[in-house]
Amino acid sequence: MSSLRTMCVSLARLFPILPVLACAFVVSMALSETSLAQSSVRPPEGAVNTNSDGAVGGAVPGDALGTTSDSEIWRAVRQGVAGTVSIPDKKAAVLVQSDGESWRLMRNGPLFDFLGLAMIATLILLALFFAIRGRVRVEHGMSGTRIKRFGTIERSAHWLMALSFIILAISGLNISFGRELIMPLMGKEAFGPMAWFLKHTHNYVAFAFMLGLAVAFVLWVVHNIPNGKDLVWFAKGGGMIGKGVHPPAWKFNAGQKVIFWLVMIGGLSLCLSGWALLFPFQHHFFSDTFIALSSIGIDVPAWLGLPEPPYSVIQEQQFNSIWHAIVAVLMVCLIFAHIYIGTIGMEGAFDAMGSGDVDLNWAREHHSLWVEQMEQAEARPSAPAKTQPAE
């Protein structure tokens, strides 16, 4: 009797949850029937597999993506694949331009570190050279006799090119290094207007540099054609190493010719890349140059690890900005050496572009062949005047 009573008490306790247990049992039986039916039934041949959401064969309804997954699409977007846009600005067809990140890391990282170190190293080397060699003196002393070296037009072209380049160098270096070096010293409030002024100055003074570069080329290219005397000049160190050694030279010696051609080639490159930066997204200088070089077997992109041309207009702008900065800093280092020689490095050299007249002894020591040519021209008798026939 006690066991029967215990069983009745247990059933009474389970009675409230019996409906729940019954429902769970019915649902489990229904699911097992469905799974068995699906595993045993095969669709007829040629039937179309349609999912509950309307997708056919695993594809998105409406064939919006075709058979391409989202990961493949975004991988293509990440690699800079261009889409289609209806607006005039076709650059917007590129949703993600991955090269922009590489450009930013290069520009703000190792590139400007190396360029800054190059300028500092140039100044240090010039200071060491001056400490060891000292100023190059006129060995026979100043004669007091002057000879015309450069006329007004030549000096005007030189100073137009020189002063505009100095302004461009200061404003350009501020664009590159001002935020990190100058702004912490003077504060954002003062740095902002100054940077704005220098940026616009850079844009407009560039045209003065272009003009000075073109005039200087026309005036001096005939005097800067290399000849055999240049090899002698280099062999003797141009008179800069040791004393009493002054190799013969014409109006421009071999060192000046090197500076002339570097300034002309570098200046032209600066003008082209600067022009592309002033008028962006309109030029394909790098694509055209690399394709032209590859036609003669010079594969520059392969050497530098760059993608093969043609490049998009955005890539062209990135290449232009990097190239413009590199050439500009190399030109700054070259001009450092040029300014050194023309001022404290050599006695009497500044007069050539200062007044245009140089001391005769200085000219004979550094440009002896040119002095002989000038003296022969002065000693040559002038042509007799033509007589007029009597009427």
Secondary structure as GFF3:
##gff-version 3
##sequence-region A 1 391
A	DSSP	alpha_helix	2	14	.	.	.	ID=ss1
A	DSSP	three_ten_helix	15	17	.	.	.	ID=ss2
A	DSSP	alpha_helix	18	40	.	.	.	ID=ss3
A	DSSP	three_ten_helix	61	63	.	.	.	ID=ss4
A	DSSP	alpha_helix	70	78	.	.	.	ID=ss5
A	DSSP	three_ten_helix	90	93	.	.	.	ID=ss6
A	DSSP	alpha_helix	99	106	.	.	.	ID=ss7
A	DSSP	pi_helix	107	111	.	.	.	ID=ss8
A	DSSP	alpha_helix	112	133	.	.	.	ID=ss9
A	DSSP	beta_strand	146	148	.	.	.	ID=ss10
A	DSSP	alpha_helix	152	181	.	.	.	ID=ss11
A	DSSP	alpha_helix	183	186	.	.	.	ID=ss12
A	DSSP	alpha_helix	188	220	.	.	.	ID=ss13
A	DSSP	three_ten_helix	221	224	.	.	.	ID=ss14
A	DSSP	alpha_helix	228	235	.	.	.	ID=ss15
A	DSSP	three_ten_helix	237	239	.	.	.	ID=ss16
A	DSSP	alpha_helix	254	278	.	.	.	ID=ss17
A	DSSP	alpha_helix	285	294	.	.	.	ID=ss18
A	DSSP	alpha_helix	300	304	.	.	.	ID=ss19
A	DSSP	alpha_helix	313	340	.	.	.	ID=ss20
A	DSSP	pi_helix	341	345	.	.	.	ID=ss21
A	DSSP	alpha_helix	351	354	.	.	.	ID=ss22
A	DSSP	beta_strand	357	359	.	.	.	ID=ss23
A	DSSP	alpha_helix	360	366	.	.	.	ID=ss24
A	DSSP	alpha_helix	368	379	.	.	.	ID=ss25
###
